[in-house]
């Protein structure tokens, strides 16, 4: 793993240059797609067209505010908690892996819609150079992050609340809900060349993410997620790095990247590749693949800083590649061959795993796992993620 002092010094003095680049997307394949995959390019543009006439909802568009009384505070409810049949008016109880759609809040869905719109519109802008796509993406960014009347406060103090617990306050697990912003910021990078995305917009958006990053690193809720020992801890680190890079806090990003192998990888992955914390869940396939997805996202971001995390290995053999090899043995198998719990969504989560096998082959420029994702690749004209990762 490279830790080059000179590079770190240069990094500190080249914030603007480094900010203006994608971190998890592969822009070379997007460029090639214009000539080689016109069907997918057309689909990306059509998807973006759907957002043009729509006005997104903001964080204030909810009937009931968070317990703070401020509608600008994001609030959501823990998805795996349900009313207790033995005590219907008492605190909710956990049913791991079983989503309670009745507790879904507008904020979670509205933030997801906003992030997806920026991703879609920015891709269309990059492919067509038509300012209407950039203009709409910037409009949506302003609604969610910048306009005083509608912007989200830079905190998740009320993320994944649970009825009957903590006096209505949120918990660290709620921070998984801003993970989509990691990819969204790559879309934002594509907007920088547009006059619609003004220098003031860029500065103020950077300030918002700097404030949110500060909240992550100093709040009680953020500390809970920082100390999580499963996929939540990994996802926390990825968000810290992405938001720090966007806000020009490169020293923070480098610290989290360099600490990642010892703090996360070697503690969550066994020498044989098992991820005990994920395999213990009721959706073991999902969370094992989900955690690998986050690890690979960190590898891609680190690579933009000339740091190789994919090759990081402990003295007893723990590594991301070992975790991938362990899960790959189940990629072509029926659920009956999986010796762990997976209470629902086997097919969908199998696709999630197969996509990670595709990603690692692409990152290593090998075809180790191609037999597993070859059929999916044949259908990649329908899915932009096979283009960008």
C-alpha positions in Angstrom: 0.0 0.0 0.0 1.4 3.4 -1.0 1.7 6.2 1.5 3.7 8.8 -0.2 4.5 11.9 1.9 5.3 14.0 -1.2 1.9 13.2 -2.7 0.1 14.1 0.5 1.9 17.5 0.5 0.9 18.1 -3.1 -2.6 17.0 -2.3 -3.0 19.7 0.3 -2.1 22.4 -2.3 -4.3 21.1 -5.2 -7.7 20.9 -3.6 -9.5 22.5 -6.6 -8.0 20.1 -9.1 -8.7 17.1 -7.1 -12.3 18.1 -6.3 -13.2 18.4 -9.9 -13.1 14.6 -10.6 -15.3 11.6 -10.0 -14.3 9.2 -7.3 -16.3 6.0 -7.9 -17.5 6.4 -11.5 -15.4 5.3 -14.5 -15.7 8.1 -17.0 -13.7 6.4 -19.7 -16.4 3.8 -20.1 -19.1 6.5 -20.2 -17.2 8.2 -23.0 -16.8 5.0 -25.0 -20.5 4.3 -24.5 -21.4 7.1 -26.9 -20.0 5.0 -29.7 -20.4 1.4 -28.4 -23.6 1.4 -26.4 -26.1 3.8 -28.0 -29.0 1.9 -26.5 -27.9 2.6 -22.9 -27.0 6.2 -23.7 -30.5 6.7 -25.1 -32.0 5.1 -21.9 -29.9 7.4 -19.7 -31.2 10.5 -21.6 -34.8 9.3 -21.5 -34.6 8.7 -17.8 -33.3 12.2 -17.3 -36.1 13.6 -19.5 -38.6 12.3 -16.9 -37.1 14.6 -14.3 -37.2 17.8 -16.4 -40.9 18.7 -15.8 -41.0 17.6 -12.2 -40.4 19.7 -9.1 -38.8 17.6 -6.3 -40.1 17.6 -2.8 -37.8 19.0 -0.1 -37.1 18.0 3.5 -39.7 20.5 4.7 -42.5 18.8 2.7 -43.7 16.6 5.5 -46.8 16.9 7.7 -45.0 16.4 11.0 -41.6 17.8 11.9 -38.8 15.9 13.8 -39.0 16.1 17.6 -36.9 19.3 17.4 -39.9 21.0 15.9 -37.8 22.1 12.8 -39.0 20.8 9.5 -35.5 21.3 8.1 -34.3 18.4 10.2 -34.4 15.1 8.4 -36.3 12.3 10.1 -36.8 8.6 9.3 -37.8 5.4 11.1 -35.9 2.2 11.6 -37.2 -0.2 8.9 -37.0 -3.4 10.8 -39.0 -2.4 13.9 -42.7 -3.3 14.3 -45.4 -2.9 16.9 -45.2 -5.5 19.7 -48.3 -7.8 19.5 -48.0 -8.4 23.2 -47.9 -4.7 23.9 -49.5 -2.8 21.0 -49.0 0.6 22.6 -45.5 0.0 23.8 -42.0 0.2 22.3 -41.6 -1.4 18.9 -39.7 -4.7 18.6 -37.0 -5.7 16.0 -37.7 -8.2 13.2 -34.4 -8.2 11.4 -34.7 -8.2 7.6 -38.5 -7.6 7.6 -39.2 -4.1 6.3 -42.1 -2.3 7.9 -43.2 -0.1 5.0 -45.8 1.6 7.3 -43.1 3.6 9.0 -41.4 4.9 5.9 -41.1 8.7 6.1 -41.3 11.3 3.3 -37.8 12.5 4.0 -36.1 9.2 3.1 -38.0 8.8 -0.2 -37.7 12.5 -1.1 -33.9 12.5 -0.5 -33.6 9.4 -2.6 -35.6 11.0 -5.5 -33.4 14.1 -5.3 -30.1 12.1 -5.4 -31.3 9.9 -8.3 -32.4 13.0 -10.2 -29.0 14.6 -9.9 -27.3 11.4 -11.0 -29.6 10.9 -14.0 -29.6 14.6 -15.1 -25.8 15.0 -14.7 -25.1 11.9 -16.8 -27.4 13.2 -19.5 -25.7 16.5 -19.4 -22.3 14.9 -19.7 -23.5 12.9 -22.7 -25.3 15.7 -24.5 -23.9 19.0 -23.2 -27.4 20.3 -23.2 -27.7 22.9 -20.5 -31.3 22.0 -19.7 -30.1 18.9 -17.8 -27.5 20.8 -15.8 -30.0 23.5 -15.0 -32.5 21.0 -13.6 -29.9 19.1 -11.6 -28.7 22.4 -10.1 -32.3 23.4 -9.3 -32.8 20.2 -7.4 -29.5 20.6 -5.5 -30.5 24.1 -4.5 -33.9 22.9 -3.2 -32.4 20.1 -1.0 -29.1 21.8 0.1 -29.0 25.5 -0.5 -32.3 27.4 -0.5 -33.0 28.8 3.1 -36.7 28.0 2.8 -36.3 24.3 1.8 -32.8 23.1 2.6 -32.0 20.2 4.9 -30.1 20.9 8.1 -26.7 19.2 7.8 -27.4 16.5 10.4 -29.1 13.2 10.9 -30.0 13.6 14.5 -33.3 11.9 13.8 -32.3 9.2 11.4 -33.9 5.7 11.9 -35.8 6.6 15.1 -37.6 3.8 16.9 -41.0 4.3 18.5 -40.6 4.1 22.3 -36.8 4.5 22.4 -34.4 7.4 23.0 -37.0 10.0 23.4 -37.6 10.3 19.7 -33.9 10.8 18.9 -32.2 9.0 16.1 -29.3 6.6 16.1 -26.1 5.9 14.2 -27.7 3.3 11.9 -29.7 6.2 10.3 -26.5 7.4 8.6 -26.7 4.6 6.0 -29.5 6.6 4.5 -27.2 9.3 3.2 -24.9 6.8 1.4 -26.6 7.6 -2.0 -25.0 11.0 -1.7 -21.6 9.4 -2.3 -22.6 8.5 -5.9 -24.6 11.7 -6.3 -21.4 13.8 -5.7 -19.8 12.2 -8.7 -22.8 13.5 -10.7 -22.2 16.9 -9.1 -18.6 16.8 -10.4 -19.9 16.5 -14.0 -21.9 19.7 -13.5 -18.9 21.9 -12.7 -18.3 22.8 -16.4 -21.9 24.2 -16.7 -22.5 27.9 -16.2 -25.8 26.9 -14.6 -23.8 25.6 -11.6 -22.4 28.9 -10.4 -19.3 29.3 -8.3 -21.6 30.4 -5.5 -23.6 27.2 -5.8 -20.4 25.2 -5.7 -19.0 27.0 -2.7 -22.2 26.8 -0.7 -22.7 23.1 -1.5 -19.1 22.5 -0.4 -19.9 24.3 2.9 -23.0 22.2 3.4 -21.0 19.0 3.1 -18.2 20.4 5.3 -20.9 21.1 8.0 -22.4 17.7 7.6 -18.9 16.1 7.8 -18.2 18.1 11.0 -21.5 16.8 12.4 -20.6 13.2 11.5 -17.3 13.5 13.3 -18.4 15.3 16.4 -22.0 14.2 17.2 -23.2 11.5 19.4 -25.1 9.9 16.5 -22.1 10.1 14.3 -19.9 8.5 17.0 -22.2 5.5 17.2 -21.8 4.8 13.5 -18.1 5.5 13.7 -17.8 2.7 16.3 -20.1 0.3 14.4 -18.3 -3.0 13.8 -20.3 -4.1 10.7 -21.3 -2.7 7.3 -22.5 0.5 9.0 -19.0 1.3 10.1 -17.6 0.7 6.7 -20.3 2.8 5.1 -19.5 5.6 7.6 -15.9 5.7 6.5 -16.8 5.8 2.8 -19.1 8.8 3.4 -16.5 10.6 5.5 -13.9 10.2 2.7 -16.3 11.2 -0.1 -17.7 14.2 1.8 -14.2 15.3 3.0 -12.8 15.2 -0.6 -15.7 17.2 -1.9 -15.3 19.8 0.9 -11.6 20.0 0.5 -10.8 18.3 3.8 -8.2 16.1 2.2 -6.3 15.4 5.5 -9.4 13.8 6.9 -9.9 11.7 3.8 -6.4 10.4 3.8 -6.5 9.5 7.5 -9.7 7.4 7.0 -8.3 5.7 3.9 -5.0 4.8 5.5 -6.7 3.5 8.7 -9.3 1.5 6.7 -7.4 -1.8 6.4 -6.6 -2.2 10.1 -9.7 -0.5 11.4 -12.3 -2.1 9.1 -11.1 -4.8 6.8 -8.9 -6.9 9.1 -11.5 -6.7 11.9 -14.6 -7.6 9.8 -13.1 -10.3 7.5 -11.8 -13.6 8.8 -8.7 -15.3 7.2 -11.0 -17.6 5.2 -13.0 -14.6 3.9 -16.1 -14.9 6.2 -17.7 -11.7 7.4 -19.2 -12.9 10.7 -21.2 -9.8 11.5 -23.0 -10.0 8.1 -23.4 -13.8 8.1 -25.2 -13.5 11.4 -28.0 -11.5 9.9 -31.3 -12.9 8.7 -30.3 -11.7 5.2 -26.7 -12.9 5.2 -26.3 -12.9 1.4 -27.5 -9.3 1.2 -25.4 -7.9 3.9 -22.2 -9.7 2.9 -22.5 -8.4 -0.6 -23.6 -5.0 0.6 -20.5 -4.7 2.8 -18.3 -5.8 -0.1 -19.9 -3.1 -2.3 -18.9 -0.5 0.3 -15.4 -1.8 0.5 -15.0 -1.6 -3.3 -16.3 1.9 -3.3 -13.5 2.8 -0.8 -11.0 1.1 -3.1 -12.1 3.2 -6.0 -11.9 6.4 -4.1 -8.5 5.5 -2.7 -7.3 4.7 -6.2 -7.9 8.3 -7.2 -5.3 9.2 -4.6 -2.9 6.6 -5.8 -3.5 4.3 -2.8 -4.2 0.6 -3.3 -6.6 -0.9 -0.8 -7.7 -3.8 -2.9 -4.4 -5.4 -2.4 -4.2 -4.7 1.3 -3.7 -8.0 3.3 -3.2 -8.8 6.9 -0.4 -11.1 8.1 -2.9 -13.9 8.5 -4.5 -13.3 5.0 -7.5 -11.1 5.6 -8.4 -9.0 2.6 -11.3 -7.8 0.5 -10.4 -10.3 -2.2 -10.6 -13.1 0.3 -14.1 -11.9 1.3 -15.1 -11.9 -2.4 -13.7 -15.3 -3.0 -15.7 -16.7 0.0 -18.9 -15.3 -1.3 -18.3 -16.2 -5.0 -18.8 -19.9 -4.2 -22.5 -19.2 -3.8 -22.9 -17.0 -6.9 -24.0 -19.8 -9.2 -25.8 -21.8 -6.6 -29.5 -22.2 -5.6 -30.5 -20.8 -2.2 -30.6 -24.4 -0.8 -26.8 -24.5 -1.0 -26.4 -21.3 1.1 -25.7 -22.4 4.7 -26.8 -19.1 6.2 -30.1 -17.3 6.7 -31.6 -15.4 3.8 -35.3 -14.9 4.7 -36.3 -13.0 1.5 -35.1 -11.4 -1.8 -32.6 -14.2 -2.7 -32.6 -13.4 -6.4 -32.2 -9.7 -6.0 -29.3 -10.1 -3.6 -27.7 -12.7 -5.8 -27.6 -10.0 -8.5 -26.1 -7.6 -6.0 -23.3 -10.1 -5.3 -22.8 -10.9 -9.0 -22.4 -7.2 -9.7 -19.6 -7.0 -7.1 -17.8 -9.9 -8.9 -18.1 -7.9 -12.1 -16.6 -4.8 -10.4 -13.6 -6.6 -8.9 -12.8 -8.2 -12.3 -12.9 -4.8 -13.9 -10.8 -3.3 -11.2 -8.2 -6.0 -11.6 -8.5 -6.2 -15.3 -9.1 -10.0 -15.0 -11.8 -12.4 -15.9 -11.7 -14.5 -12.7 -15.5 -14.3 -12.1 -16.8 -13.7 -15.6 -18.7 -17.0 -15.7 -21.0 -15.6 -12.9 -21.8 -12.2 -14.4 -21.6 -12.9 -18.1 -25.4 -13.2 -18.5 -25.9 -10.0 -16.6 -23.3 -8.3 -18.8 -25.2 -9.3 -21.9 -28.2 -7.3 -20.4 -26.0 -4.4 -19.4 -27.6 -2.2 -22.1 -30.4 -1.8 -19.6 -28.4 -0.8 -16.5 -26.0 2.1 -16.3 -24.2 0.7 -13.3 -22.4 -1.7 -15.6 -21.2 1.3 -17.6 -20.0 3.4 -14.7 -18.3 0.9 -12.4 
